[in-house]
Amino acid sequence: MPWINNARIATIFAVVFLHTAATGVNKTPPGTVPWWVMNVGDSMVRWCVPVFVMISGALLLDPNKQESLTLFYRKRLARILIPTLFWSMFYLLWLVFKSNLPGRDPVTLTDLLWRAVSGNSYYHLWFLYMLSGLYLFTPFFRKIVAQSSLTELCILTGVSMLTAATAIAFQHGKSTDPGMFASWFLFFIPYFIFGHIITRITRPPPTWLLWTLFTASSAATAIGFYYESIHGLWASGDLFSGSDYFYSYHSVTVIPMSASVVCLLQKWRRPIVSSQTAQRIALLTLGIYVIHPAILEGLAMFNITVLRWTPLCSMPMIATLVFLISLLAAVAIHQLPGVRRLI
């Protein structure tokens, strides 16, 4: 599947772009022109995490792969366990470092321990814990897809996505605490299976329809989040509760956006750069993912933020800068035999 490398690179850049935009959205009055620019930018890349999960499903749910449970767990869990443990400790220490900067609130030992136990060591590391849950059940998901027709899998995935969208909508107002990490993967199972489905589709939807769906769902995400922010319908307890449902990876707008993007990426057959270079960058996506928040926040300490200039220019500039620095850091780590397993 040659499109996988392109998809990995595009998706990790989208993650960096999302976090770059989010730092400005959270610090700008809703409804202002700069806020709208960053809100639209943020909304347009909300597909990044779902597509990452779909890529994993496309790679791991091939029923033709024959390997024992022991071999699978040794390969996959070891691949993610060491990075998860190391970077969790790294970012706990990063929190301690930031708490000692002038004007920052101190972080308590209790808070650090709770973060470590709950899987919330840092805002982006939840993804590694969630992915571990999907890996744990992947051998059993393989048996399901092997015994199911394409129609059955589409029905299962569609109903599961609708259920997840509804459950997340009503869950948002109940608590802002994500709780323990053990169940996080459950809502991502439909995305995981959909990643396999797209490898079996011989006639994907036309490109114009996919772009239309992406544009409409991106606009609906941005507008929905605007109404959440301005009118507080969800915060007031009306209908759904919570203040960021439309930014959720399971919202009724992000689900179709993610499906359209992964289909568009599947049609992208030419490598972004040379095939060899694209493959090398794609292999470093985990490294870029775990490193980039420290780079983004490090630049912010020198007042290099999305709010320093007009967001229309600063968002892509800073996102590209953070991406490139993170890539170079990942390359450097990967060159060291003793530590390359950290990414």
Buried (B, 14 or more C-beta within 10 A) or exposed (E): EEBBBBBBBBBBBBBBBBBBBBBBBEEBEBEEEBBBBBBBBBBBBBBBBBBBBBBBBBBBBBBEEEEEEEEBBEEBBEBBBBBBBBBBEBBBEBBEEBBEEEEEEEBEEEBBEEBBEBBBBBEBBBBBBBBBBBBEBBBEBBEBBEEBEEEEBBEBBBEBBBEBBEEBBEBBBEEEEEEEBEEBBBBBBBBBBBBBBBBEEEEBBEEEEBEEBBEBBBBBBBBBBBEBBEEEBBBEEEEBBBBBBBBBBBBBBBBBBBBBBBBBBBEEEEBBEEEEEBBBBBBBBBBBBBBBBBBBBEBBEEEBBBBEEEBBEBBBBBBBBBBEBBBBBBBEBBEEEEEEBBB
